């Protein structure tokens, strides 16, 4: 890896983690979606 790719890769990972956290937070604001997801997971067990 070159020296310029490392900071870019670090920022890409941070952006990906931030997007994932924001998506989870947005889903928790919709309880119907979370209930449907939980029902689907329990039906698989």
Secondary structure, 3 states (H helix, E strand, C coil): CCHHHHHHHHHHHHHHHHHHHHHHHHHHCCHHHHHHHHHHHHHHC
